[in-house]
Amino acid sequence: MSSTKRNVLGVWVDGVDYRTTVERVVQCAERGVPLTVSALAVHGIMTGVLDPTHRHRLNRLDLVVPDGQPVRWALNWLHGVRLRDRVYGPTLTLKLCEAAAARGLPIFLYGSRPEVLAALQRRLLVRFAGLRIAGAEPSKFRMLSAGEKRDVIARIRSSGAKLTFVGLGCPRQEVWAYEYREALQMPILAVGGAFDVHAGLVKQAPPRLQSVGLEWLYRLYREPRRLWRRYLYLNPLFLGHLALQATGLKRYNPMDAPAPNKELGYG
């Protein structure tokens, strides 16, 4: 197990910054070895708390970085990590695209809708001179057959891509990364909302709200029907569990999660 991993409610979260994350992704991309990365906020952590089988998947990812400020605070509070900033999925995406352009590493974009991918590609190519997008494929928004999964793997591998960004939303994108890791043999980055943000379809919260951990409030204001349960239920639940772990009233064992008995085949 990596020395950077810390137990947050039974989920291994890496106490790393942008620089360390980008360096590790680039090294693996250049070597052609698998690396699964997910940027998890509170919602992502709680998917693992509430679903032990999914917790097993999360704990088999190579890097789980603190996407949300509360997750960064939890690392600092519980383990004294002293991270000065979170590793925010949309920002990480830009930093990795910049590094990929500089190092000549083609990327693949998987997930979301065709119109989102089209806008995302246009904007990334304008922003990063020299970036090579080897391919892009939208989600089918359903489970794939074994044959369809083999076809997806073949298309990504034959594209010449050296790293794949996945925008399927949490927890589907983490399941995808877990299930495709060995087949693709390249870094897989589960970055969720970064696709919509950089395609210009979703507005980010003002920097001040982001810095004090209130991005959730801004998003709830903009999409109350879709996000109310995520924030009004899961956020307090996260804080309650965090208090139990901090006081030792409850133990959260990352090793007690059962492995999935089948692949889900999200696509």
C-alpha positions as CSV (number, residue, x, y, z in Angstrom):
1,M,0.0,0.0,0.0
2,S,1.2,3.5,-0.8
3,S,2.7,5.5,2.0
4,T,0.5,8.5,1.1
5,K,-2.8,6.7,1.9
6,R,-4.8,7.6,5.0
7,N,-8.0,6.1,6.3
8,V,-11.0,8.4,6.0
9,L,-14.2,6.5,7.1
10,G,-12.7,3.3,5.8
11,V,-11.7,4.8,2.4
12,W,-8.0,5.1,1.6
13,V,-7.5,8.7,0.5
14,D,-4.1,9.9,-0.6
15,G,-2.5,12.9,1.1
16,V,-1.0,14.3,-2.1
17,D,-1.0,17.6,-3.9
18,Y,-1.3,18.6,-7.6
19,R,2.4,18.3,-8.3
20,T,2.8,14.8,-6.9
21,T,-0.4,13.6,-8.7
22,V,0.6,15.0,-12.1
23,E,4.1,13.7,-11.8
24,R,2.9,10.2,-11.0
25,V,0.3,10.2,-13.9
26,V,2.9,11.4,-16.4
27,Q,5.4,8.8,-15.3
28,C,2.9,6.0,-15.7
29,A,1.6,7.3,-19.0
30,E,5.2,7.5,-20.4
31,R,5.9,3.9,-19.2
32,G,2.6,2.5,-20.4
33,V,1.6,1.1,-17.1
34,P,-1.9,1.2,-15.4
35,L,-2.8,3.9,-12.8
36,T,-6.3,4.6,-11.6
37,V,-7.0,8.0,-10.2
38,S,-10.2,9.4,-8.7
39,A,-10.9,12.9,-7.3
40,L,-13.3,12.3,-4.5
41,A,-15.4,14.9,-2.6
42,V,-17.7,14.1,0.3
43,H,-20.3,12.4,-2.0
44,G,-17.7,10.1,-3.3
45,I,-16.4,9.1,0.1
46,M,-19.9,8.4,1.3
47,T,-20.6,6.1,-1.6
48,G,-17.9,3.9,-0.1
49,V,-19.2,4.3,3.5
50,L,-22.7,3.2,2.5
51,D,-21.7,0.5,0.0
52,P,-19.0,-1.9,1.3
53,T,-18.6,-3.5,-2.1
54,H,-18.0,-0.1,-3.7
55,R,-15.6,0.7,-0.9
56,H,-13.6,-2.3,-2.0
57,R,-13.3,-0.8,-5.5
58,L,-12.3,2.6,-4.2
59,N,-9.6,1.0,-2.0
60,R,-8.2,-0.8,-5.0
61,L,-7.7,2.5,-7.0
62,D,-4.1,3.6,-7.1
63,L,-4.7,7.3,-6.2
64,V,-7.8,8.8,-4.5
65,V,-7.2,12.5,-4.2
66,P,-9.1,15.0,-2.0
67,D,-11.3,16.8,-4.5
68,G,-13.4,18.6,-1.8
69,Q,-12.2,20.9,0.9
70,P,-14.0,18.8,3.6
71,V,-12.0,15.8,2.5
72,R,-8.8,17.7,2.7
73,W,-9.7,19.0,6.2
74,A,-10.5,15.4,7.2
75,L,-7.0,14.3,6.1
76,N,-5.4,17.2,8.0
77,W,-7.6,16.7,11.2
78,L,-7.4,12.9,11.5
79,H,-3.9,12.4,10.2
80,G,-2.0,15.7,10.4
81,V,-1.2,15.6,6.7
82,R,-1.1,19.4,6.4
83,L,-2.3,19.7,2.9
84,R,-2.6,23.3,1.9
85,D,-5.0,22.8,-1.0
86,R,-7.3,20.2,-2.3
87,V,-6.8,18.4,-5.6
88,Y,-9.9,19.6,-7.5
89,G,-10.9,17.4,-10.4
90,P,-11.5,20.2,-13.0
91,T,-8.1,21.9,-12.0
92,L,-6.3,18.5,-12.1
93,T,-7.8,17.9,-15.6
94,L,-6.3,21.2,-16.9
95,K,-2.9,20.5,-15.2
96,L,-2.8,17.0,-16.8
97,C,-3.8,18.3,-20.2
98,E,-1.0,20.9,-20.0
99,A,1.5,18.2,-19.0
100,A,0.2,15.9,-21.8
101,A,0.6,18.6,-24.4
102,A,4.2,19.4,-23.2
103,R,5.2,15.7,-23.2
104,G,3.5,14.7,-26.4
105,L,1.1,12.3,-24.6
106,P,-2.2,11.8,-26.5
107,I,-5.4,11.7,-24.4
108,F,-8.7,9.9,-24.8
109,L,-12.0,11.3,-23.5
110,Y,-14.7,8.8,-22.4
111,G,-18.2,9.6,-21.1
112,S,-20.8,12.2,-21.1
113,R,-22.9,13.2,-24.2
114,P,-21.7,13.9,-27.7
115,E,-22.4,17.6,-27.6
116,V,-20.4,17.9,-24.3
117,L,-17.4,16.0,-25.8
118,A,-17.5,18.2,-28.9
119,A,-17.4,21.4,-26.9
120,L,-14.8,20.0,-24.5
121,Q,-12.5,19.1,-27.3
122,R,-12.8,22.5,-29.0
123,R,-12.0,24.3,-25.8
124,L,-9.1,22.1,-24.7
125,L,-7.4,22.4,-28.2
126,V,-7.7,26.2,-28.0
127,R,-6.3,26.3,-24.5
128,F,-3.4,23.9,-24.9
129,A,-1.4,24.2,-28.1
130,G,0.0,20.8,-29.1
131,L,-2.5,18.8,-27.1
132,R,-3.3,15.6,-29.0
133,I,-6.8,14.2,-28.5
134,A,-6.5,10.6,-29.8
135,G,-10.3,9.9,-29.5
136,A,-13.5,10.7,-27.7
137,E,-16.5,8.4,-27.0
138,P,-19.7,9.3,-25.3
139,S,-21.4,7.2,-22.7
140,K,-24.2,4.8,-23.7
141,F,-25.8,5.4,-20.3
142,R,-26.4,1.7,-19.7
143,M,-24.5,-1.4,-18.9
144,L,-22.3,-2.8,-21.7
145,S,-22.2,-6.4,-22.9
146,A,-18.9,-8.2,-22.7
147,G,-18.5,-7.8,-26.4
148,E,-19.2,-4.0,-26.2
149,K,-16.6,-3.7,-23.5
150,R,-14.0,-5.5,-25.5
151,D,-14.8,-3.1,-28.4
152,V,-14.4,0.0,-26.1
153,I,-11.0,-1.3,-24.9
154,A,-9.9,-2.0,-28.5
155,R,-10.9,1.5,-29.6
156,I,-9.0,3.2,-26.8
157,R,-5.9,1.1,-27.1
158,S,-5.8,1.4,-30.9
159,S,-6.2,5.2,-30.7
160,G,-2.7,5.6,-29.5
161,A,-3.8,7.4,-26.3
162,K,-1.5,7.3,-23.3
163,L,-4.1,8.4,-20.7
164,T,-7.9,8.3,-20.5
165,F,-10.1,10.8,-18.8
166,V,-13.5,9.4,-17.7
167,G,-16.5,11.6,-17.1
168,L,-19.3,9.3,-16.1
169,G,-20.2,10.8,-12.7
170,C,-19.7,9.3,-9.3
171,P,-19.8,6.3,-8.6
172,R,-20.0,5.0,-12.2
173,Q,-16.6,6.5,-13.2
174,E,-14.8,4.8,-10.3
175,V,-16.4,1.5,-11.2
176,W,-15.3,2.0,-14.8
177,A,-11.7,2.8,-13.7
178,Y,-11.6,-0.3,-11.4
179,E,-13.0,-2.6,-14.2
180,Y,-10.9,-1.3,-17.1
181,R,-7.5,-0.8,-15.3
182,E,-5.7,-4.0,-16.4
183,A,-7.2,-4.0,-19.9
184,L,-6.1,-0.5,-20.8
185,Q,-2.7,-0.5,-19.2
186,M,-2.5,3.3,-19.0
187,P,-3.6,6.0,-16.5
188,I,-7.3,6.3,-16.1
189,L,-8.5,9.6,-14.5
190,A,-12.0,9.7,-13.1
191,V,-12.7,13.4,-13.1
192,G,-16.5,13.6,-13.2
193,G,-17.9,17.1,-13.5
194,A,-14.7,18.4,-15.2
195,F,-16.2,17.5,-18.6
196,D,-19.2,19.8,-18.1
197,V,-17.2,22.5,-16.5
198,H,-14.6,22.8,-19.3
199,A,-17.2,22.3,-22.0
200,G,-18.7,25.6,-20.7
201,L,-22.0,24.0,-19.6
202,V,-21.6,24.3,-15.8
203,K,-20.5,27.4,-13.9
204,Q,-18.0,26.9,-11.1
205,A,-18.6,28.4,-7.7
206,P,-16.7,31.7,-7.0
207,P,-13.2,31.1,-5.7
208,R,-14.1,32.4,-2.3
209,L,-16.8,29.9,-1.8
210,Q,-14.5,27.1,-3.0
211,S,-11.8,28.1,-0.6
212,V,-14.1,27.9,2.5
213,G,-15.7,24.6,1.5
214,L,-19.0,26.1,0.4
215,E,-19.0,25.1,-3.2
216,W,-21.7,22.6,-2.4
217,L,-24.0,25.4,-1.4
218,Y,-23.5,27.2,-4.8
219,R,-24.2,23.9,-6.6
220,L,-27.3,23.2,-4.5
221,Y,-28.6,26.7,-5.3
222,R,-28.2,26.1,-9.0
223,E,-29.5,22.5,-9.1
224,P,-31.7,21.9,-6.1
225,R,-33.8,19.1,-7.4
226,R,-30.8,17.0,-8.6
227,L,-28.5,17.7,-5.7
228,W,-30.5,18.2,-2.6
229,R,-30.1,14.6,-1.2
230,R,-26.4,14.6,-2.0
231,Y,-25.7,17.7,0.1
232,L,-28.5,18.0,2.7
233,Y,-28.3,14.3,3.6
234,L,-24.8,13.1,2.9
235,N,-22.9,16.2,4.1
236,P,-24.2,16.0,7.7
237,L,-23.8,12.2,7.6
238,F,-20.2,12.6,6.6
239,L,-19.6,15.0,9.5
240,G,-21.2,12.6,12.0
241,H,-19.1,9.7,10.8
242,L,-16.0,11.9,10.9
243,A,-16.7,12.7,14.5
244,L,-17.1,9.0,15.4
245,Q,-13.8,8.2,13.8
246,A,-11.9,11.2,15.4
247,T,-13.2,10.3,18.9
248,G,-12.5,6.6,18.4
249,L,-16.2,5.7,19.1
250,K,-16.3,3.8,15.8
251,R,-13.6,2.0,13.9
252,Y,-13.6,2.2,10.1
253,N,-11.6,-0.7,8.6
254,P,-10.6,-0.3,4.9
255,M,-10.0,-4.0,4.7
256,D,-13.5,-5.3,5.7
257,A,-15.1,-4.6,2.3
258,P,-16.1,-7.6,0.2
259,A,-14.9,-7.8,-3.4
260,P,-17.6,-7.5,-6.2
261,N,-18.8,-10.9,-7.4
262,K,-19.3,-9.6,-10.9
263,E,-18.5,-6.6,-13.2
264,L,-21.1,-4.0,-13.6
265,G,-20.0,-3.0,-17.1
266,Y,-21.0,0.7,-17.1
267,G,-20.5,2.4,-20.4
